[in-house]
Structure formats: C-alpha cells, structure tokens
C-alpha cells in the first residue's frame, strides 16, 4: 500500500527520504486517515462500518478564488459544500484508511484563514467488541507511540475545540471524546491545513 504520511508505518520516513517524488495527502485526508487507519488496523472499526466524516477548514484551503473572496469581501461566516457527496478526497480517505465501504464526507469552510477540525462520530455498541472510548484512545496511542508530530490527547477539559491552535506547525492532535452512559464517541483530528495538512 502506498502510504504517504510518515507516521503510518515504521519504515515510511526512510522511504519518503529516499524517494525522488513524494505525493502528499490532502488536508482533509490527513485528519481522517490519521483517525481511522489505526482503528481499522486494530480491529476496533470494521472496514465495512458506515462512517460519516464532518470537517471544517479555514478558507485558505479553498484555493485562490475563495481566498480572494474572504480576504476582499469578508466571505460567508460558514458554508457547507460538496453536498453532491462526491468530494475529490473521498476515494483517498477510503483507500488509505483501510475502508471497504465509501464514507459519507461533509466538508465545510469557516471564515478563518487556516486551521481545521475533522470529526468522526461512532455508536460504540456498533463497533466490533463494543470498545470504550478509552479503548479507542489506547489504540491510537499505541499506533503513534514514539512519533514526534502526532499526539493523542487526553482531552482539553472542555466540551469544545477550536481549529486554529496548531497553525504554523506540523502537528496533528487526535482526540476521543466519549459519553459512556450513552455509548457514543466522537473522534476529532486538529491540524493546520497549511502545515501538517499541506
């Protein structure tokens, strides 16, 4: 499998360093693959699990016309897009996450220049073995152990997360918030769409 994120396999940094050409995943796939692939490989998320991914990025990820619109006119505060459910990054997310079922992907743009959040909700009782949120967090930590640019976070002590905290870095933060009484969890990746995501 062609792995393009250095954190996805132990030998990947060396393969990247020795390559003449290297492709980079998009910013949305970086967050989604970073969350999903370790859990699919650990058997905690089935490859045919129905997955819905929601994400918001700063407008700098939308290309020149969007940047000019936001910089010049202020642009909309928030907008959903790709509502035809055919976003160009969906095949990449499906393939490199190890999924056998196409995920539903709902991207959006906020009126901030850079930064992003990618989130994936789960009904824990629908996952193989009915894991806890702590099980998901432990699997992510085991997968990324020793990596310097991916951190699995214990939480920020709040029920909210903002997208710009990692701007101008190569860091990827992965969160698992769970409500064990409801058996719900939401996984969130935070990154700079122009940093780790570029």
Backbone as ProteinMPNN parsed JSONL, in Angstrom:
{"seq_chain_A": "XXXXXXXXXXXXXXXXXXXXXXXXXXXXXXXXXXXXXXXXXXXXXXXXXXXXXXXXXXXXXXXXXXXXXXXXXXXXXXXXXXXXXXXXXXXXXXXXXXXXXXXXXXXXXXXXXXXXXXXXXXXXXXXXXXXXXXXXXXXXXXXXXXXXXXXXXXXXXXXXXXXXXXXXXXXXXXXXXXXXXXXXXXXXXXXXXXXXXX", "coords_chain_A": {"N_chain_A": [[0.85, -1.189, 0.0], [0.532, 2.199, -0.785], [1.751, 4.413, 1.283], [1.514, 7.66, 2.391], [1.837, 9.33, 4.504], [4.232, 10.035, 6.921], [3.925, 8.955, 9.458], [2.445, 6.636, 9.264], [3.617, 4.123, 9.007], [6.401, 2.203, 10.268], [8.722, 2.16, 8.589], [8.248, 4.161, 6.816], [9.217, 6.941, 6.953], [11.898, 6.654, 6.034], [11.492, 5.636, 3.455], [10.224, 7.81, 2.272], [12.268, 9.74, 2.463], [14.125, 8.657, 0.725], [12.968, 8.864, -1.739], [12.469, 10.108, -5.073], [10.248, 11.515, -5.888], [7.477, 12.646, -4.086], [4.202, 12.289, -3.026], [1.601, 14.082, -1.401], [-0.941, 13.657, 1.013], [-4.199, 15.21, 0.949], [-5.423, 17.914, 3.047], [-7.848, 17.304, 4.422], [-7.906, 14.396, 4.14], [-5.572, 13.817, 5.649], [-6.325, 14.277, 8.344], [-8.604, 12.543, 8.561], [-7.642, 9.958, 7.779], [-5.62, 9.73, 9.642], [-7.091, 9.414, 11.997], [-8.745, 7.136, 11.452], [-7.364, 4.904, 10.215], [-5.557, 3.621, 12.157], [-7.468, 2.493, 13.886], [-8.972, 0.803, 12.281], [-6.947, -0.998, 11.536], [-6.429, -2.076, 14.053], [-8.687, -3.516, 14.472], [-10.834, -2.406, 15.754], [-12.598, -0.812, 14.453], [-14.663, -1.85, 11.949], [-13.893, -2.644, 8.553], [-16.011, -2.351, 6.852], [-17.705, -0.667, 8.143], [-20.293, 1.753, 8.521], [-19.372, 4.999, 7.961], [-19.312, 8.388, 8.872], [-17.983, 11.472, 8.139], [-17.202, 14.629, 9.266], [-16.055, 17.882, 8.61], [-14.257, 20.95, 9.087], [-12.58, 23.606, 7.584], [-10.146, 26.234, 7.384], [-10.422, 29.08, 5.192], [-8.237, 29.26, 3.482], [-7.708, 26.815, 2.4], [-9.327, 26.545, 0.241], [-8.485, 27.409, -2.236], [-7.454, 29.888, -4.717], [-9.624, 31.635, -5.594], [-11.466, 31.448, -3.497], [-9.926, 32.361, -1.348], [-9.405, 34.995, -2.153], [-12.034, 35.969, -2.16], [-12.768, 35.824, 0.572], [-10.743, 37.38, 1.761], [-11.089, 39.844, 0.491], [-13.899, 40.526, 0.439], [-14.881, 39.631, 2.819], [-16.429, 37.295, 2.92], [-18.557, 34.336, 3.501], [-19.674, 33.465, 6.832], [-19.688, 30.785, 7.403], [-19.832, 27.815, 5.516], [-21.291, 24.93, 4.1], [-20.153, 22.531, 1.739], [-19.743, 20.619, -1.339], [-22.059, 19.087, -1.434], [-23.162, 17.263, -3.102], [-22.029, 14.931, -2.458], [-19.657, 13.93, -3.534], [-16.955, 14.522, -3.067], [-13.573, 15.227, -3.939], [-11.585, 14.053, -2.325], [-12.624, 11.78, -1.121], [-12.258, 9.078, -2.247], [-9.52, 8.713, -1.661], [-9.468, 8.898, 1.162], [-11.031, 6.644, 1.772], [-9.485, 4.509, 0.652], [-6.868, 4.696, 1.927], [-7.485, 4.648, 4.589], [-8.189, 2.087, 4.97], [-10.747, 1.271, 4.536], [-13.604, -0.507, 3.332], [-15.966, 0.34, 2.558], [-17.517, 3.111, 1.207], [-17.068, 6.203, 2.794], [-19.321, 8.703, 4.128], [-18.821, 12.034, 3.494], [-18.673, 15.24, 4.749], [-17.691, 18.239, 4.082], [-16.705, 21.563, 5.139], [-16.333, 25.153, 5.188], [-14.929, 27.689, 7.143], [-14.957, 31.124, 8.238], [-12.162, 31.773, 8.767], [-8.652, 31.989, 8.416], [-6.733, 29.788, 8.41], [-6.256, 26.391, 9.632], [-7.905, 23.497, 10.993], [-10.555, 21.135, 11.725], [-11.375, 17.746, 11.899], [-13.898, 15.437, 12.176], [-15.248, 12.353, 13.455], [-18.01, 10.547, 14.264], [-19.149, 7.884, 16.444], [-21.283, 5.137, 17.247], [-20.63, 3.352, 19.939], [-21.454, 0.756, 20.613], [-21.935, -0.378, 18.174], [-19.535, -1.023, 17.123], [-16.906, -3.459, 16.505], [-16.521, -5.734, 19.154], [-17.464, -3.9, 20.94], [-16.056, -1.511, 22.031], [-14.708, 0.763, 24.524], [-14.472, 4.359, 24.861], [-11.979, 4.818, 25.921], [-10.615, 2.554, 25.035], [-10.431, 3.077, 22.288], [-8.83, 5.362, 22.334], [-6.504, 4.288, 23.481], [-5.695, 2.538, 21.46], [-5.079, 4.34, 19.408], [-2.958, 5.692, 20.651], [-1.086, 3.609, 20.911], [-0.538, 3.054, 18.235], [0.704, 5.404, 17.329], [2.861, 5.666, 18.992], [5.893, 7.027, 20.076], [6.122, 8.771, 17.955], [6.868, 12.054, 16.757], [5.274, 14.06, 15.722], [2.572, 13.543, 15.885], [0.066, 13.592, 18.235], [-1.799, 11.975, 20.699], [-4.42, 13.059, 22.433], [-5.452, 13.623, 25.823], [-7.678, 15.057, 26.227], [-9.161, 18.299, 26.549], [-10.274, 19.281, 28.803], [-12.627, 20.572, 28.389], [-15.801, 20.946, 26.691], [-15.47, 21.619, 24.072], [-13.687, 22.552, 21.061], [-11.337, 24.378, 19.278], [-10.297, 25.347, 15.929], [-7.801, 26.577, 15.267], [-5.506, 26.306, 16.815], [-3.165, 24.891, 16.198], [-1.934, 26.183, 14.148], [0.628, 27.012, 11.823], [2.289, 24.885, 12.418], [3.607, 21.499, 12.276], [2.082, 19.659, 13.504], [-0.257, 17.116, 14.517], [-3.109, 16.629, 16.26], [-4.992, 14.232, 17.995], [-8.111, 13.425, 19.226], [-10.327, 11.747, 21.491], [-13.515, 11.912, 22.445], [-15.877, 10.764, 24.725], [-19.082, 9.499, 25.679], [-19.901, 7.442, 27.9], [-22.18, 6.56, 29.172], [-24.155, 6.941, 27.277], [-22.999, 5.52, 25.283], [-21.694, 6.662, 23.134], [-19.267, 8.152, 20.961], [-16.972, 10.623, 19.816], [-14.479, 11.245, 17.525], [-11.789, 13.404, 16.966], [-9.674, 15.147, 14.803], [-7.19, 17.573, 14.896], [-5.514, 20.036, 13.062], [-3.214, 22.033, 11.153], [-4.287, 23.172, 8.153], [-2.544, 24.239, 6.299], [-0.163, 23.452, 7.255], [0.593, 20.62, 8.692], [-1.373, 19.548, 7.103], [-0.597, 20.179, 4.536]], "CA_chain_A": [[0.0, 0.0, 0.0], [1.283, 3.443, -0.881], [1.5, 5.247, 2.456], [2.125, 8.943, 2.129], [2.071, 10.042, 5.757], [5.366, 9.357, 7.533], [3.551, 8.287, 10.705], [1.584, 5.486, 9.01], [4.359, 2.862, 9.061], [7.74, 2.458, 10.815], [9.735, 2.388, 7.56], [7.807, 5.193, 5.879], [10.108, 8.108, 6.833], [13.039, 6.312, 5.185], [11.027, 5.541, 2.066], [9.995, 9.175, 1.794], [13.562, 10.406, 2.329], [14.836, 8.101, -0.414], [12.171, 8.968, -2.962], [12.663, 11.281, -5.925], [8.982, 12.237, -5.901], [6.621, 12.294, -2.955], [2.888, 12.932, -3.04], [1.124, 14.396, -0.055], [-2.399, 13.621, 1.09], [-4.839, 16.491, 1.196], [-5.579, 18.241, 4.469], [-8.927, 16.502, 4.984], [-7.482, 13.015, 4.336], [-4.59, 13.698, 6.729], [-7.058, 14.12, 9.592], [-9.471, 11.363, 8.553], [-6.812, 8.748, 7.771], [-4.934, 9.698, 10.935], [-8.024, 8.873, 12.993], [-9.397, 5.869, 11.126], [-6.499, 3.767, 9.872], [-5.12, 2.835, 13.321], [-8.587, 1.761, 14.488], [-9.276, -0.296, 11.353], [-5.873, -1.983, 11.677], [-6.555, -2.716, 15.369], [-9.92, -4.287, 14.508], [-11.849, -1.73, 16.559], [-13.569, -0.31, 13.474], [-14.718, -2.773, 10.819], [-13.632, -1.974, 7.281], [-17.282, -2.057, 6.191], [-18.508, 0.145, 9.055], [-20.754, 3.015, 7.95], [-18.599, 6.1, 8.537], [-19.636, 9.759, 8.466], [-16.887, 12.378, 8.488], [-17.536, 16.045, 9.151], [-14.817, 18.645, 8.754], [-14.267, 22.378, 8.781], [-11.246, 24.126, 7.318], [-10.011, 27.652, 7.086], [-10.671, 29.348, 3.775], [-7.022, 29.145, 2.667], [-7.723, 25.51, 1.743], [-10.276, 26.54, -0.864], [-7.929, 27.908, -3.485], [-7.283, 31.321, -4.939], [-10.866, 32.415, -5.648], [-12.046, 31.517, -2.155], [-9.065, 33.227, -0.537], [-9.667, 36.38, -2.551], [-13.378, 36.343, -1.724], [-12.753, 36.047, 2.022], [-9.857, 38.497, 2.091], [-11.599, 41.094, -0.069], [-15.288, 40.823, 0.768], [-15.282, 39.071, 4.105], [-16.885, 35.932, 2.711], [-19.562, 33.852, 4.438], [-19.16, 33.027, 8.125], [-19.567, 29.329, 7.386], [-20.634, 27.204, 4.467], [-21.111, 23.54, 3.7], [-20.013, 22.386, 0.29], [-19.677, 19.242, -1.856], [-23.281, 18.427, -0.969], [-23.452, 16.158, -4.013], [-21.371, 13.766, -1.845], [-18.632, 13.433, -4.465], [-15.722, 15.287, -2.845], [-12.411, 14.588, -4.585], [-10.731, 13.323, -1.386], [-13.283, 10.6, -0.548], [-11.576, 7.823, -2.59], [-8.252, 8.654, -0.93], [-9.785, 8.57, 2.552], [-11.483, 5.247, 1.8], [-8.372, 3.596, 0.369], [-5.757, 4.709, 2.884], [-7.973, 4.322, 5.93], [-8.446, 0.651, 5.009], [-12.184, 1.056, 4.496], [-14.158, -1.206, 2.172], [-17.251, 0.994, 2.306], [-17.293, 4.542, 0.995], [-17.6, 7.034, 3.874], [-20.008, 9.955, 3.813], [-17.923, 13.121, 3.875], [-19.341, 16.535, 4.73], [-16.721, 19.3, 4.337], [-17.203, 22.93, 5.285], [-15.329, 26.215, 5.27], [-15.242, 28.76, 8.082], [-14.319, 32.414, 7.948], [-10.857, 31.935, 9.411], [-7.707, 31.744, 7.328], [-6.152, 28.449, 8.389], [-6.584, 25.506, 10.734], [-9.035, 22.634, 10.66], [-11.017, 20.042, 12.572], [-12.008, 16.632, 11.187], [-14.525, 14.639, 13.236], [-15.905, 11.096, 13.096], [-18.789, 10.043, 15.396], [-19.415, 6.443, 16.485], [-22.037, 4.424, 18.267], [-19.643, 2.381, 20.403], [-22.005, -0.6, 20.608], [-21.942, -0.882, 16.799], [-18.165, -1.358, 16.735], [-16.513, -4.81, 16.916], [-16.083, -5.867, 20.537], [-18.089, -2.847, 21.748], [-14.995, -0.867, 22.81], [-14.95, 2.02, 25.214], [-13.681, 5.459, 24.337], [-10.601, 4.607, 26.376], [-10.016, 1.551, 24.138], [-10.081, 3.755, 21.039], [-7.702, 6.244, 22.643], [-5.318, 3.436, 23.686], [-5.259, 2.034, 20.151], [-4.417, 5.455, 18.723], [-1.664, 5.927, 21.313], [-0.168, 2.515, 20.567], [-0.16, 3.194, 16.827], [1.572, 6.569, 17.135], [3.87, 5.726, 20.051], [7.231, 7.432, 19.66], [6.091, 9.77, 16.89], [7.033, 13.405, 17.295], [4.351, 15.041, 15.139], [1.19, 13.154, 16.144], [-0.179, 13.419, 19.674], [-3.136, 11.559, 21.096], [-4.659, 13.938, 23.569], [-6.354, 13.13, 26.858], [-8.827, 15.964, 26.281], [-8.741, 19.641, 26.941], [-11.024, 19.688, 29.979], [-13.801, 21.329, 27.973], [-16.643, 20.279, 25.707], [-15.344, 22.313, 22.791], [-12.344, 22.542, 20.486], [-11.254, 25.355, 18.19], [-9.464, 24.802, 14.87], [-6.609, 27.32, 14.874], [-4.443, 26.209, 17.818], [-1.932, 24.284, 15.666], [-1.477, 26.911, 12.971], [2.069, 27.185, 11.626], [3.02, 23.73, 12.951], [3.477, 20.217, 11.594], [1.485, 18.77, 14.497], [-1.595, 16.556, 14.365], [-3.654, 16.204, 17.556], [-6.128, 13.33, 17.869], [-8.917, 13.408, 20.447], [-11.502, 10.886, 21.619], [-14.466, 12.293, 23.49], [-16.86, 9.71, 24.835], [-20.139, 9.52, 26.675], [-20.07, 6.004, 28.104], [-23.573, 6.289, 29.536], [-24.898, 6.881, 26.007], [-22.192, 4.682, 24.386], [-21.362, 7.479, 21.97], [-17.924, 8.739, 20.946], [-16.604, 11.406, 18.64], [-13.043, 11.383, 17.351], [-11.501, 14.671, 16.291], [-8.293, 15.471, 14.437], [-6.939, 19.012, 14.732], [-4.257, 20.273, 12.361], [-3.138, 23.224, 10.295], [-4.443, 22.75, 6.768], [-1.367, 24.698, 5.557], [1.015, 22.882, 7.917], [0.523, 19.167, 8.558], [-2.274, 19.207, 6.007], [-0.065, 20.556, 3.223]], "C_chain_A": [[0.888, 1.242, 0.0], [0.902, 4.353, 0.282], [2.238, 6.558, 2.297], [2.296, 9.801, 3.367], [3.208, 9.332, 6.483], [5.0, 8.577, 8.787], [2.784, 6.991, 10.488], [2.289, 4.138, 9.042], [5.779, 3.155, 9.537], [8.8, 2.781, 9.764], [9.396, 3.539, 6.617], [8.709, 6.421, 5.825], [11.314, 7.843, 5.935], [12.662, 6.208, 3.721], [10.793, 6.921, 1.475], [11.319, 9.873, 1.53], [14.322, 9.923, 1.096], [14.114, 8.221, -1.737], [12.517, 10.226, -3.752], [11.418, 12.147, -5.965], [8.121, 11.728, -4.759], [5.297, 13.016, -3.115], [2.419, 13.097, -1.604], [-0.39, 14.271, -0.028], [-2.95, 15.025, 1.292], [-5.02, 16.709, 2.687], [-6.702, 17.44, 5.106], [-8.506, 15.037, 5.172], [-6.454, 12.838, 5.457], [-5.3, 13.479, 8.066], [-7.865, 12.843, 9.641], [-8.677, 10.064, 8.607], [-6.092, 8.61, 9.107], [-5.798, 9.139, 12.043], [-8.429, 7.43, 12.708], [-8.453, 4.693, 10.911], [-6.021, 2.975, 11.092], [-6.241, 1.986, 13.915], [-9.042, 0.616, 13.595], [-8.217, -1.382, 11.498], [-5.961, -2.736, 12.999], [-7.819, -3.564, 15.475], [-11.02, -3.657, 15.346], [-12.919, -1.064, 15.7], [-13.52, -1.266, 12.289], [-14.531, -2.009, 9.518], [-14.912, -1.654, 6.52], [-18.232, -1.252, 7.079], [-19.024, 1.38, 8.33], [-20.1, 4.192, 8.685], [-19.117, 7.417, 7.982], [-18.539, 10.668, 8.998], [-17.358, 13.806, 8.261], [-16.252, 16.827, 9.38], [-15.047, 20.109, 8.434], [-12.825, 22.832, 8.618], [-11.293, 25.638, 7.183], [-10.081, 27.878, 5.591], [-9.426, 29.265, 2.903], [-6.946, 27.798, 1.96], [-8.594, 25.471, 0.502], [-9.749, 27.086, -2.166], [-8.027, 29.411, -3.63], [-8.591, 32.109, -4.904], [-11.509, 32.528, -4.274], [-11.228, 32.438, -1.254], [-9.347, 34.692, -0.862], [-11.041, 36.855, -2.074], [-13.391, 36.659, -0.223], [-11.891, 37.241, 2.403], [-10.441, 39.837, 1.653], [-12.972, 41.463, 0.492], [-15.723, 40.322, 2.142], [-15.785, 37.656, 4.005], [-17.94, 35.513, 3.72], [-18.915, 33.413, 5.752], [-18.859, 31.532, 8.118], [-20.356, 28.825, 6.2], [-20.264, 25.744, 4.277], [-20.899, 23.51, 2.2], [-19.855, 20.918, -0.062], [-20.89, 18.44, -1.401], [-23.803, 17.392, -1.959], [-22.789, 14.867, -3.572], [-20.381, 13.094, -2.786], [-17.323, 14.203, -4.29], [-14.514, 14.511, -3.356], [-11.549, 13.771, -3.632], [-11.365, 12.055, -0.819], [-12.597, 9.292, -0.96], [-10.253, 7.639, -1.841], [-8.475, 8.281, 0.535], [-10.181, 7.101, 2.662], [-10.309, 4.284, 1.654], [-7.358, 3.55, 1.507], [-6.188, 4.563, 4.332], [-8.193, 2.823, 6.081], [-9.923, 0.32, 4.983], [-12.59, 0.325, 3.215], [-15.514, -0.617, 1.785], [-17.008, 2.488, 2.235], [-17.876, 5.35, 2.158], [-18.413, 8.202, 3.317], [-19.121, 11.078, 4.342], [-18.62, 14.454, 3.687], [-18.326, 17.628, 5.08], [-17.39, 20.663, 4.472], [-16.026, 23.888, 5.409], [-15.816, 27.253, 6.261], [-14.503, 30.03, 7.712], [-13.134, 32.641, 8.897], [-9.84, 31.426, 8.403], [-7.174, 30.316, 7.295], [-6.445, 27.719, 9.688], [-7.754, 24.636, 10.322], [-9.319, 21.625, 11.746], [-11.695, 19.01, 11.681], [-12.602, 15.728, 12.262], [-15.264, 13.435, 12.669], [-16.669, 10.607, 14.322], [-18.993, 8.528, 15.287], [-20.447, 6.12, 17.551], [-21.116, 3.296, 18.726], [-20.17, 0.948, 20.358], [-22.095, -1.197, 19.214], [-20.551, -1.281, 16.318], [-17.807, -2.759, 17.22], [-15.999, -4.837, 18.359], [-16.654, -4.82, 21.474], [-17.062, -2.127, 22.642], [-15.496, 0.356, 23.571], [-14.181, 3.13, 24.491], [-12.224, 5.31, 24.721], [-9.891, 3.575, 25.505], [-9.588, 2.194, 22.819], [-8.853, 4.633, 21.23], [-6.412, 5.424, 22.793], [-4.797, 2.899, 22.356], [-4.555, 3.123, 19.355], [-3.038, 5.714, 19.329], [-0.65, 4.848, 20.943], [0.338, 2.668, 19.138], [0.874, 4.303, 16.631], [2.686, 6.684, 18.166], [5.244, 6.058, 19.478], [7.263, 8.462, 18.552], [6.172, 11.177, 17.461], [6.012, 14.405, 16.785], [2.876, 14.686, 15.299], [1.051, 12.902, 17.637], [-1.626, 13.007, 19.887], [-3.395, 12.23, 22.429], [-5.664, 13.329, 24.548], [-7.634, 13.939, 26.907], [-8.353, 17.308, 26.764], [-9.509, 20.167, 28.137], [-12.268, 20.489, 29.664], [-14.618, 20.484, 27.002], [-16.589, 20.994, 24.371], [-13.882, 22.308, 22.359], [-12.339, 23.534, 19.334], [-10.181, 24.925, 17.191], [-8.101, 25.443, 14.648], [-5.392, 27.121, 15.788], [-3.126, 25.654, 17.281], [-1.411, 24.997, 14.428], [0.038, 27.123, 13.002], [2.888, 26.086, 12.285], [2.821, 22.529, 12.03], [2.816, 19.196, 12.515], [0.09, 18.311, 14.072], [-2.017, 16.09, 15.75], [-4.898, 15.367, 17.309], [-6.817, 13.225, 19.227], [-9.992, 12.336, 20.353], [-12.327, 11.44, 22.765], [-15.534, 11.215, 23.527], [-17.906, 10.044, 25.898], [-20.496, 8.057, 26.888], [-21.502, 5.664, 28.506], [-24.435, 6.144, 28.284], [-24.247, 5.933, 25.006], [-21.984, 5.374, 23.037], [-19.907, 7.936, 22.095], [-17.79, 9.604, 19.708], [-15.089, 11.562, 18.655], [-12.799, 12.65, 16.558], [-9.998, 14.775, 16.029], [-8.206, 16.981, 14.275], [-5.569, 19.183, 14.093], [-4.343, 21.593, 11.614], [-3.253, 22.744, 8.862], [-3.279, 23.197, 5.887], [-0.067, 24.197, 6.173], [1.03, 21.384, 7.682], [-0.343, 18.765, 7.372], [-1.769, 19.565, 4.627], [1.264, 19.902, 2.961]], "O_chain_A": [[1.884, 1.301, 0.72], [-0.151, 4.989, 0.26], [3.451, 6.572, 2.091], [2.85, 10.898, 3.284], [3.146, 8.113, 6.645], [5.698, 7.628, 9.145], [2.496, 6.297, 11.463], [1.624, 3.104, 9.099], [6.316, 4.225, 9.254], [9.688, 3.594, 10.02], [10.175, 3.854, 5.718], [8.958, 6.921, 4.728], [11.711, 8.713, 5.159], [13.414, 6.637, 2.845], [11.124, 7.173, 0.316], [11.485, 10.522, 0.497], [15.075, 10.685, 0.489], [14.599, 7.728, -2.755], [12.819, 11.272, -3.178], [11.511, 13.37, -6.065], [8.051, 10.526, -4.503], [5.273, 14.23, -3.319], [2.802, 12.336, -0.714], [-1.061, 14.731, -0.952], [-2.24, 15.92, 1.752], [-4.799, 15.803, 3.491], [-6.541, 16.939, 6.219], [-8.72, 14.479, 6.248], [-6.463, 11.817, 6.144], [-4.92, 12.595, 8.833], [-7.829, 12.126, 10.64], [-8.998, 9.169, 9.389], [-5.967, 7.508, 9.641], [-5.296, 8.46, 12.939], [-8.453, 6.598, 13.614], [-8.727, 3.591, 11.386], [-6.075, 1.745, 11.062], [-5.992, 0.881, 14.396], [-9.455, -0.43, 14.094], [-8.552, -2.564, 11.577], [-5.605, -3.913, 13.063], [-8.005, -4.263, 16.471], [-12.033, -4.3, 15.622], [-14.02, -0.787, 16.175], [-12.462, -1.47, 11.693], [-14.961, -0.862, 9.396], [-14.913, -0.79, 5.643], [-19.427, -1.168, 6.796], [-18.268, 2.005, 7.587], [-20.268, 4.347, 9.895], [-19.336, 7.553, 6.778], [-18.212, 10.627, 10.184], [-17.854, 14.144, 7.186], [-15.452, 16.474, 10.246], [-15.907, 20.464, 7.629], [-11.957, 22.483, 9.418], [-12.336, 26.23, 6.908], [-9.825, 26.963, 4.809], [-9.552, 29.204, 1.68], [-6.185, 27.656, 1.003], [-8.602, 24.472, -0.218], [-10.51, 27.214, -3.125], [-8.598, 30.107, -2.79], [-8.661, 33.149, -4.249], [-12.038, 33.581, -3.92], [-11.793, 33.211, -0.48], [-9.507, 35.52, 0.035], [-11.195, 37.996, -1.639], [-13.97, 37.663, 0.193], [-12.267, 38.028, 3.271], [-10.306, 40.84, 2.354], [-13.178, 42.582, 0.962], [-16.849, 40.586, 2.564], [-15.584, 36.874, 4.934], [-18.201, 36.232, 4.684], [-17.744, 33.033, 5.777], [-17.902, 31.073, 8.743], [-21.432, 29.343, 5.903], [-19.091, 25.372, 4.29], [-21.407, 24.366, 1.476], [-19.837, 20.065, 0.825], [-20.774, 17.271, -1.032], [-24.79, 16.712, -1.676], [-22.95, 13.829, -4.214], [-20.274, 11.869, -2.836], [-16.652, 14.503, -5.278], [-14.445, 13.289, -3.221], [-10.839, 12.872, -4.083], [-10.695, 11.317, -0.097], [-12.366, 8.45, -0.093], [-9.915, 6.526, -1.436], [-7.755, 7.447, 1.083], [-9.712, 6.396, 3.556], [-10.162, 3.353, 2.445], [-7.028, 2.47, 1.997], [-5.348, 4.375, 5.212], [-8.367, 2.333, 7.197], [-10.322, -0.781, 5.362], [-11.991, 0.518, 2.156], [-16.126, -1.035, 0.802], [-16.361, 3.061, 3.112], [-19.055, 5.199, 2.478], [-18.213, 8.629, 2.18], [-18.72, 11.065, 5.506], [-19.101, 14.764, 2.597], [-18.121, 17.914, 6.259], [-18.497, 20.88, 3.979], [-14.895, 23.493, 5.692], [-16.98, 27.653, 6.229], [-13.533, 29.999, 6.956], [-13.122, 33.569, 9.705], [-10.139, 30.524, 7.62], [-7.169, 29.694, 6.232], [-6.824, 28.318, 10.695], [-8.509, 24.985, 9.415], [-8.464, 21.301, 12.57], [-12.495, 19.359, 10.813], [-11.888, 15.295, 13.167], [-15.824, 13.479, 11.574], [-16.046, 10.279, 15.332], [-19.008, 7.966, 14.192], [-20.484, 6.741, 18.613], [-20.854, 2.371, 17.957], [-19.406, 0.02, 20.091], [-22.309, -2.401, 19.075], [-20.407, -1.821, 15.221], [-18.338, -3.213, 18.233], [-15.136, -4.04, 18.729], [-16.368, -4.838, 22.671], [-17.19, -2.136, 23.866], [-16.564, 0.898, 23.287], [-13.35, 2.865, 23.622], [-11.333, 5.637, 23.937], [-8.692, 3.7, 25.258], [-8.515, 1.894, 22.295], [-7.949, 4.646, 20.395], [-5.359, 5.818, 22.293], [-3.585, 2.816, 22.153], [-3.547, 2.86, 18.699], [-2.067, 5.931, 18.605], [0.516, 5.151, 20.691], [1.516, 2.437, 18.867], [1.812, 4.148, 15.849], [3.383, 7.698, 18.21], [5.694, 5.44, 18.513], [8.331, 8.984, 18.233], [5.612, 11.458, 18.521], [5.885, 15.493, 17.347], [2.013, 15.46, 14.885], [1.796, 12.121, 18.229], [-2.551, 13.603, 19.335], [-2.691, 12.005, 23.413], [-6.591, 12.62, 24.156], [-8.588, 13.537, 27.573], [-7.264, 17.433, 27.324], [-9.422, 21.351, 28.463], [-12.902, 21.032, 30.569], [-14.168, 19.431, 26.55], [-17.562, 20.977, 23.617], [-12.974, 22.094, 23.161], [-13.247, 23.525, 18.502], [-9.248, 24.212, 17.563], [-7.299, 24.892, 13.894], [-4.345, 27.721, 15.545], [-2.071, 25.923, 17.855], [-0.54, 24.474, 13.731], [0.634, 27.374, 14.049], [4.036, 26.307, 12.669], [1.981, 22.545, 11.131], [2.98, 17.992, 12.32], [-0.633, 19.018, 13.37], [-1.352, 15.244, 16.349], [-5.759, 15.741, 16.512], [-6.174, 12.967, 20.245], [-10.505, 12.051, 19.271], [-11.89, 11.438, 23.916], [-16.041, 10.799, 22.485], [-17.647, 10.762, 26.863], [-21.3, 7.494, 26.144], [-21.981, 4.572, 28.199], [-25.342, 5.312, 28.245], [-24.858, 5.578, 23.998], [-22.083, 4.766, 21.972], [-19.386, 8.087, 23.2], [-18.419, 9.347, 18.681], [-14.497, 11.956, 19.659], [-13.509, 12.94, 15.595], [-9.174, 14.526, 16.909], [-9.037, 17.595, 13.606], [-4.59, 18.567, 14.514], [-5.415, 22.18, 11.47], [-2.403, 21.985, 8.397], [-3.043, 22.602, 4.835], [1.015, 24.491, 5.663], [1.428, 20.92, 6.613], [-0.077, 17.76, 6.715], [-2.442, 19.284, 3.635], [1.855, 20.11, 1.901]]}, "name": "protein", "num_of_chains": 1, "seq": "XXXXXXXXXXXXXXXXXXXXXXXXXXXXXXXXXXXXXXXXXXXXXXXXXXXXXXXXXXXXXXXXXXXXXXXXXXXXXXXXXXXXXXXXXXXXXXXXXXXXXXXXXXXXXXXXXXXXXXXXXXXXXXXXXXXXXXXXXXXXXXXXXXXXXXXXXXXXXXXXXXXXXXXXXXXXXXXXXXXXXXXXXXXXXXXXXXXXXX"}
